[in-house]
Amino acid sequence: MLYIALAILCFLGMFFLLPDTFSTTGKLMMSIIIFGIILWSLEPIPIGLTALILLLFMLIFNVADSSIIFSGFASPATFLIVAGMMLAAAVNETTLIKRMTYEVLKRWGNSSKGLVGSIIIVQQIQAFFIPSTAVRSALMLPVSSMIIDTIDAKPGSNLRKMIMLGVAFGGVISGTAVMTAAIGNILTVELLNRFAGINITYLQWFYYTFPLWLILIPSIWYLLLKIFPLPKEQQYYPLIRKEMEARLNEIGPVNKREIRCLLILFFIVGLWLTEPLHGMHPSIPALIGVVLMTLPKIGIAAWEPIVKIDYNTVLLLSVTLSIGYTFVDSGATHTISHYLSVDWFVTLLQNPFITIIVVILTAQLFHKLISNVSTAVVTLVPIMISVATNAGLDPLIVGFTTGLTCLFGFILIVESMPNVLAHSTGMISQNDFLKPGLYATLITIIATVFIASTWWRWIGLI
């Protein structure tokens, strides 16, 4: 009740303390957002319930037309996430993901370098097929716990911390290059389309970001090995290979369901990659995949378990999209961007590389204050698009960089779902995130600036 009381107090404080340059609806939207931020960060109630309360607030206070307030539920992005969760559930009905994970660990998991690399790489592979960082990390946690038991990694040891942070940080960066791999990416694309008329395809997102992704994977791997040094006797694990072989024998040879599953997944990814040819929104191939995976004879899973998805996530995404749309409609975005569009700031942004640095630092700071990725994206991206328009800049690079940077949350547990899930095991504390998280954040900032000054300049993005 204390956290709820704090949220109410902040709601009232925001409404009455904001200057009169904000309209009444703008003040209400800012108050609703700060109310949601506190409840989503502290989680005194489920995130889905918080989302529903915010939806009701927007409707009761009549901050916009009801069609705008409900529009998040009709967004293709919402159906993409719903289909993605159903696809993940269907794939999990087979032994495909387990087989892939066991094979990778069997081959490379017998040393500390190979083990951490395997934990990170498996999640990068999953990113092409499972559109949720939370689901990917959740699939890795049982395997990681089994590894910790097998190699007897003691509580509080560097080995245990390295493995669990491998799950968390590997999950965070797995959303970098695949547009459908993270809710923040999907929201960014949706907001750019809605407020700037810019459409980014699946292939374009990959084209823009894959060099950054290729830098982050080995960088995060090397960081964890250096931050958590191990004595020589803890660097090799011959039992891992035996355990993985036993697990593979247990699930048996590759079966027809796995083959059908893999073919359907490749078909979906093929449709995503060829979006410029057929023009289908990424949600459509995902929904086609759900149908194929659940059809009798063709499919791999029964319908009933597949529809048992996490509606907290559905409500979170839909309502945060509605908040983003209503936030702009209320005029709050325009007012905030007006404050930011002072002469010295606009002049500063005329240099494209300084613009990238300012946007990255702003997004990182904003994400620390607003821990929920979805809320950070739907609040900040429209503001930065408006600022870019006022400054005469290309809203694509500004909005895109803002959304991309909001993915990278390493320092605080609440900054990303992989962090939350790793922490929820009780094997790692918030204090364990601080030093590696700070270095990981610096790596992503430097890497993004480097890619902007090279790759993005070469391909004409800036």
C-alpha positions, 0 to 999 in steps of 0.5 A: 500500500505504501508504493501505491500511496507514493504513486498517487502522491506523485500523480497529484504532485505532477498535476498541480506542479506542472506549469500552465504551458501544459494543457489540462490533458497534458498535465493529466497524461504526465501524471498518469505516466508517472503513476504508471512508472512508479507502479511498474518499477516497484511492482506492488501489483502485477504489471498487467493490473497496472496497465489496466488501471492506466487505461481506465485513468485515460478513459475516466479523465477523458484525456483523448477520444476513446478510439485513440485510447483503445488504439494500442489494442488494435495495433499490428505490434500487439498482434505481433507480440501475441503471435510471438508468444504463441509461437514460443509456446508452440516451439516449446512443445517440441524438443527443438530448443532444448536440442539446440541448447544441449548441442551448443553446450556439448560442443563448447561448454567444457570451459569457462570461455566456451560456457559463457559464450554458449549461453550468450550465443544460444539466445542470439540464435533464439532471437530469430525465432522467439520474439521476446527477450523475456521468453528467451532468457526464461528458456535459458534459466533452467539450463543455466541452473542445471549447469550450476548444479553440475559444475558445483558453482558455489553461491556468491562465486564469480563462476555463478555470477558470470553464468547468471549475468551471461543469461541476463546480458546475453538476453539484453543484447539479443534484441539488437539486430532482429526487429521482432526480437524485442518489444522496444524495437516493435514499439520504435518502428510503430511510433516512427511510422505513426508520428513521422510516416517512416516505415522500417522493415525487418530487413532494414532494421537488421541492415542498420544494426547487425554491425553493432550486434557483432561488436556487442556479442564478443564485447559482453563475453570478454567483459564477463570473463574479465570482471569475474576472473576464475582460478585455473581449476574452475575454468574447465568442466568435463562433466558438462559434455557428459551431462549434455550427452545424457540429456540428448540421449534422453530426448532421442534423435531428431523427430518429425515434429522438430523438422516441421517446426524448423521448416515453419520457423524458416518460412516465417523468417523468410517472409520477414526478410522479404517484407519489401517484396510482399509488403506484409506487416511482420505480424502477418507472417507471425500469425501465419506461423501460429496457424501452421503450427497448430493445424491438424496434421501440419502443425506441431502443437495442440491449440489449447496450450498455445493460447495460454499466453501471458496476458500481462505482457499483452496488456503492457504492450497495448496500454503503453502503445495507447499511452504513446498515442494519447501522450502525443494527442494530449499536446504534452509531447509538443510542450516538452519538445518546445522546452527542449528546442532552445537555440543552443540545443538546436544548434548543438544538434546540427552536427549529426555525430553530436546528435547521436551522442546526445540522443544516446546519453539522453535515452540512457539517462531516461531509461534509468529514471523510467525503468520499464523499456516499453514506457521509456520508448513510448514516452521518449521516442515521440518527444525526440521525433518532435525535437528532431522535426523542430530542429530540422533533423531527420526524425528517422535517425533520432527516433531509431537511435532513441528506441535502440538505446532504450534496449540496453539496460544493464546496471539496474535489475528493473531495466530489462526483463532478462535482468529481472528473470536472472535476479528472480532465481536468487542466485545474483543480487542487484550489487552484482549488476553494478560494476559489469552493468556500468562497463556494459553500458559504456561499451554499448555507448561507444559501440553505437557511436562508432557504428554511427560514425562508420557504418551508418555514414557509409550506408547514408543513414546519417 
